């Protein structure tokens, strides 16, 4: 590694000592590898000459060498372009005459490269060269003229506006746009006055660009002109916003009560960007009177103000006729709500409101939710219980189980959902026992879903399966079937064993349920078990058919058919119909 580094250093040093012109044969080589290496050698030499360790004389010397090559009227692009690219990187005043000369080259790419090199050249001579080119009456393309205008703008050249204002009268779209954009960027008095004067003469596309350039100047007098009622709403709104952000807030109150959507949106945007308390207070005070589409914007501004004092203004919107407004109000309260926001959010009850209750990080919220969860109307209790779960209150798990065992369907369902959200394996046994005790209740389905959620999150699937299997022993066939459904949804190898065992149960109803579940298994890890059971002569024909159809489905879903299992399934079929199902899959896979 050290030898390789040393060799690279020595090569770079050798190149830096070599004359630039000696690289010309390699740069013009037909061998692309040789040509590429020459470009890299030139780059290495220029990098070394312009490094912090090198002197100004070293940088100037290699630039002079490059200029000598370019001044020799080298006709080959492969030579000129890398030379120009390196002058763009390290060139100074010594390079300006050569670059100015190449601005008149017949090849547009070389003209562009020379212009780019002058744009970043740090000397005043480069700016003078660009200005002289623009003043020159020499015939050139519109694109080249536009490029010169942009170049002066990119340099942010003081006094350049005087050279550019005349281009505003150009009929060429390229020149006109370049002048407009550059004058806005330079932001000099003469240029701004010219843009304001030209604005009255333009319309459509050209006027849009003039407006954009004027707005970019960030000048108070310009904003006052463009915020006139005679202007389009977009321009009026943007200009008024500019005034507000510059501290001209005197007309903000009238704007909010004016009914003018453009001005109202400007005030709201100023509240969002500037976070000025006076402006935010105005938005909050007028929130209820705004039309829904503007209320949505206002809610965003209040939400990101971080001021909880605005919660009282936001809470009434939870009863808006517009559901989008309701949901955005809930999201705003998640950030700026108070403990008093709990009841309005509970009353709303929509998904965004429940999430807001879970996210609202302010003192008193947990206590309010716990109180409501214990007593009150059943819908409010259910939402409060869910919100406490979203807040991660695992310490309330005993209370959740108590609520889950209540007769109220709404409360019980909410509590079971809460347990499923934050429960773990330590709660699985109790939850399964609850499902067994409530097997005839509609909530048993919700308990089953909660069990599945906990099992899916568990990092110990085998332990989870054992907990469920242990509870099957004393359970009724109906509860056993429910437990099997939970096992099936995990799809694990550990869950497969008790399901397969239930397929041979002496209880006919449980056996039928288990076979149906196994027949619908989603992973092909069940194939060997399904084939073995299907081949058992003691299996009823209907159960046999269910399993064979399951085998056919799983084999068809394999990316690469397991031929051995497919043959076993074919042999296990009792009737021609089942054999044909398997054979069709085999034929398809061929």
PyMOL commands that set and color helices and strands:
alter all, ss='L'
color gray80, all
select helices_A, chain A and resi 2-17+20-27+32-49+56-71+77-90+93-102+108-120+124-135+142-154+161-169+173-186+189-199+204-216+220-226+233-245+252-257+261-274+277-289+292-303+308-319+323-336+341-348+351-359+365-374+378-390+394-404+409-422+425-437+443-457+461-472+477-490+493-502+508-519+524-534+541-556+563-572+576-589
alter helices_A, ss='H'
color red, helices_A
deselect
rebuild
show_as cartoon
